[in-house]
Amino acid sequence: MKRVGISAVSALLLLSTAHSAFAEWGLNMTEGVTKVSQNIHGLHMTIFYICVVIAIVVFGVMLYSIIYHRKSRGAKAANFHESTTVEILWTIVPLLILVGMAIPATSSLIDMYDADDAEIDVQVTGYQWKWRYTYLKEDVDFFSVLATSQEQINNTEEKGEHYLLEVDKPLVLPVDTKIRFLLTAQDVIHSWWVPDLAVKKDAIPGFINESWTIIDKPGIYRGQCTELCGTGHGYMPVVVKAVAKDEYAAWIAQQAKEQAAAREVKDMSMEELMAQGEKVYTSNCLACHQKNGSGMPPVFPALKGSKVALGPIEDHIKIVLHGKKGTAMSAFAEQLRVSDIASVVTYERNAWGNDKGDMATPKQVKQIKESGK
């Protein structure tokens, strides 16, 4: 038993000194890159130091009393009751401390909720499990999806520097510009949080919450959903890329042009549909249905050899467009372009040995979508 005890202690010591055992030791709030985040950090530190002083005074008096006024030294407790002076002191002093804390806290809260006069409005919509960003004054709208590979998640590949905090399309914003966020959700409650921007707001279906920011310097700022929104909650990161104003203007113009072109319905070959379909599947379907189409029954059924993938192509398209009630299958009619839906349906029908040999076309998807059936 003694040897076992020594071995256990040795193992704990080795783990505590190994480099891989050290996690992030930062215990404080991030100072951030906005005036609001810096004000919040300053307020936090001010109140923290006030609490430290109060703790030192209170525990100092307690320790002094315990040591120098203990019974073993012959001390006798004073016998007094209802001291007006003591009553006034322990009422007035805490009141003054609370007022001193409330004034800067109120000022910071007023700043946090003042979203007026914003130059850019971005609607942030939470989906299971991705974010949709709509630039309300521009013709730009896209989904931001986790970019960490399934191999890293399954521990078959070394994890990257930004494991589970990287996306395919970041939210691009200009610096020195007031940006208002309008937050809502499509399915369940989500919460959009970027610590460096001091923005953390719930996204609730049927409601619009509001927040804002002015980013002081260019950079990439990461966050994540902080509401337990389902099994994919940990795979819903937020990435904000702050750039100079002229770079932002060029990016918006390029995005508007590319998205307008992507909305055009055009014919695609089988090779084009399969190549694009694999990308769409990886970004939107892989987490539930798995890379090899095997799924995770019974919640996420397999696509490989399934009745959906091997059945009538119109039924397959309708399920992707409208989802399936009573299941975890989401509706993708508003999430994906018709070419994306055509390509992912084609891919699912011809991957993993399904080999149906048929293909969905963007025109076919558009017709079914517009029919509403």
Secondary structure, DSSP 8 states (H G I E B T S, - for coil): -HHHHHHHHHHHHHHHHSGGG------S----SSHHHHHHHHHHHHHHHHHHHHHHHHHHHHHHHHHHS-GGGT---------HHHHHHHHHHHHHHHHHHHHHHHHHHHHHT--TT-SEEEEEEEETTEEEEEETTTTEEEEE-B-S-HHHHTTSS---TTTTS-BSS-EEEESSSEEEEEEEESSS-EEEEEGGGTEEEEE-BT--EEEEEE--S-EEEEEEE-S--STTGGG-EEEEEEE-HHHHHHHHHHHHHHHHHHTS-----HHHHHHHHHHHHHHHTHHHH-TTS--BTTTB---TT-HHHHS-HHHHHHHHHH--TTSS----TTTS-HHHHHHHHHHHHHSTT--------HHHHHHHHHHT-
